[in-house]
Amino acid sequence: MNSRQDGGSNRLDDAARAGWLYYVAGNTQDQIASTLGISRQTAQRLVSLAVSEGLIKVRVDHPIANCLDLAARLRSRFALDLVEVVPSDPNSSSTTIGIAEAAAAEIERRLRSPTPIVMAIGTGRTLKAAIEQLPPMECPQHKVVSLTGNISPDGSAAFYNVIFTMADRVKARSFPMPLPVIASSPEEREMLLNQPMIQPTLALAAEADVTFIGIGDLGPKAPLYEDGFISESELKALQKAGGIAEIVGWVFDREGRMIEGITNDRVSSASLPSREKSLVIALAMGERKLPGILAAANRRLINGLITDERTAAALLASI
């Protein structure tokens, strides 16, 4: 055995040697033990000590390292519980590529759990793209509940409502919201939400363990407007009132505060589950969605985010 002392500076010297042999020279712990004349267990402890004492500085030379760094900074800045940042494609203007695949992986991971969970689902293009990435699964132990209505203004099924597609893919018990996305009046909304068949769905949505939602912008090509849920005059009224984005139809301003009246008093969607008790993950990227993501994160409308490098960097730069 090595006769050097276990404590003091000699101990750190040994840790530095072990760390160099492991991280720089690429030796195994068995090889380190042989080289230094110590046991494998001691070699393992010395390598760990080198890391804990800050003797080793690791730099990952790969583009994904920037994603990990951005994710850590976003998590810290906005007190988020989950952040995933995917590489940006400089040649693509897509608002779904990359994050749809990452979201699908996160959804699949949670559905693979044998422990029953309640998963709430919003709507939108990114979420639809993510659900389409899911493999066929058998998940009878889980419940999947829609946060928003699935009926368009013309009475047809809302194209970007994903509850039925998801239920077919993962064979989980599904709980749709058989309502219009936006009711014709506050009175109609109240009447619809008080229906006996709707109340259990709303209660279930409030108990969700994890929620996946999109963030829609409120610019000239706002999804709510383009998909026919609100009129041009309503869009302009929401913009004039300070609306900059929406989550499952709920429109909010740059401070993350809900706009009073206009269409918000007719939205049939469930409220977002408590961020204190559950995880609400937004899937969003791109310049148009940046103000909405920033407001939602600052106001803690969300406590999870899946986005891309460019959006992540812009969020941090806007602080």
CORHUHU-V235513 format. One record per backbone hydrogen bond with DSSP energy under -0.5 kcal/mol. CO is the residue of the C=O (numbers start at 1). NH is the residue of the N-H. E is the energy in kcal/mol with one decimal. If there is no record, write none. Layout:
co=<CO/CO>
nh=<NH/NH>
e=<E/E>
This chain:
co=<7/8/9/10/11/12/13/14/15/16/17/18/19/19/20/20/21/28/29/30/31/32/33/33/37/39/40/41/42/43/44/45/46/47/48/49/50/50/51/56/59/60/62/63/63/64/65/66/67/68/69/70/71/72/73/74/75/75/82/84/86/88/89/96/97/98/99/100/101/102/103/104/105/106/107/108/110/117/117/118/118/118/119/120/121/122/123/124/125/126/127/128/130/131/137/139/142/143/143/144/145/147/148/150/151/152/156/158/160/160/162/163/164/165/166/167/169/170/173/175/176/177/177/179/179/181/185/186/187/188/189/190/192/195/195/196/198/199/200/201/202/203/204/205/206/209/210/211/212/213/216/219/222/222/223/224/224/225/231/232/233/234/235/236/237/238/239/244/245/246/247/249/250/251/252/252/253/257/261/263/263/266/274/278/279/279/280/280/280/281/282/282/283/286/286/287/289/290/291/292/293/294/295/296/296/297/303/303/304/305/306/307/308/309/310/311/312/313/314/316>
nh=<11/12/13/14/15/16/17/18/19/20/21/22/23/24/24/25/27/32/33/34/35/36/37/38/2/43/44/45/46/47/48/49/50/51/52/53/55/56/54/58/61/62/65/66/67/68/69/70/71/72/73/74/75/76/77/78/79/80/305/307/309/90/92/100/99/102/103/104/105/106/107/108/109/110/111/112/113/119/143/120/209/210/145/212/147/162/214/128/129/130/131/132/133/134/139/142/173/119/145/175/121/270/177/158/181/155/152/161/124/162/166/167/168/169/170/171/137/139/144/146/178/150/179/150/151/268/189/190/191/192/193/194/195/198/199/200/202/203/204/205/206/207/207/208/274/279/120/281/122/283/246/222/225/226/227/229/230/228/235/236/237/238/239/240/241/243/242/218/252/216/250/251/247/259/244/245/256/253/264/266/267/183/278/280/211/281/282/303/304/213/284/306/215/289/290/290/293/294/295/296/297/298/299/301/302/300/81/82/282/84/284/86/312/313/314/315/316/317/318/319>
e=<-1.2/-1.4/-2.5/-2.3/-2.2/-2.8/-2.4/-2.9/-3.0/-2.5/-2.6/-2.0/-3.0/-0.5/-1.8/-2.3/-3.2/-2.3/-2.3/-2.0/-2.6/-2.7/-1.0/-2.2/-1.2/-2.2/-2.3/-2.1/-2.5/-2.2/-2.0/-2.4/-2.2/-1.4/-2.6/-2.3/-2.1/-1.1/-1.5/-0.6/-0.7/-1.5/-2.2/-1.1/-0.9/-2.1/-2.1/-2.6/-2.4/-2.1/-2.1/-2.5/-2.5/-2.0/-2.7/-2.5/-0.6/-1.1/-2.1/-2.3/-1.7/-0.8/-2.0/-2.6/-1.0/-2.0/-2.6/-2.2/-1.9/-1.9/-2.9/-2.8/-2.3/-1.8/-2.1/-1.7/-0.9/-0.5/-2.3/-0.5/-2.4/-1.4/-2.6/-2.1/-2.6/-0.6/-0.6/-2.1/-2.3/-2.0/-2.6/-1.9/-1.4/-1.3/-0.6/-1.6/-1.6/-3.1/-0.5/-2.6/-2.5/-3.4/-0.5/-2.4/-1.6/-2.1/-3.4/-1.4/-1.5/-0.6/-2.7/-2.3/-2.0/-1.8/-2.7/-1.5/-2.7/-1.9/-3.0/-2.5/-0.6/-1.4/-2.9/-0.7/-1.7/-2.2/-2.3/-2.3/-2.3/-2.7/-2.6/-1.1/-1.5/-1.5/-1.9/-0.8/-2.1/-2.3/-2.2/-2.4/-1.7/-0.7/-1.0/-1.4/-0.5/-1.9/-2.3/-3.4/-2.6/-2.4/-2.4/-1.7/-0.8/-3.1/-2.5/-2.0/-1.5/-1.7/-2.4/-2.4/-2.0/-2.4/-2.4/-2.6/-1.7/-3.0/-1.5/-1.3/-2.5/-2.8/-2.3/-0.6/-1.9/-2.4/-2.8/-1.4/-2.1/-2.3/-1.9/-2.2/-0.6/-3.0/-1.6/-0.6/-2.9/-0.6/-0.5/-2.0/-1.3/-2.6/-0.6/-2.6/-0.6/-0.6/-0.7/-0.9/-2.6/-2.6/-2.4/-2.6/-2.4/-2.6/-2.4/-2.6/-1.3/-0.6/-2.8/-1.1/-2.4/-2.3/-1.9/-2.4/-2.7/-2.9/-2.1/-2.5/-2.1/-2.1/-1.4/-0.9>
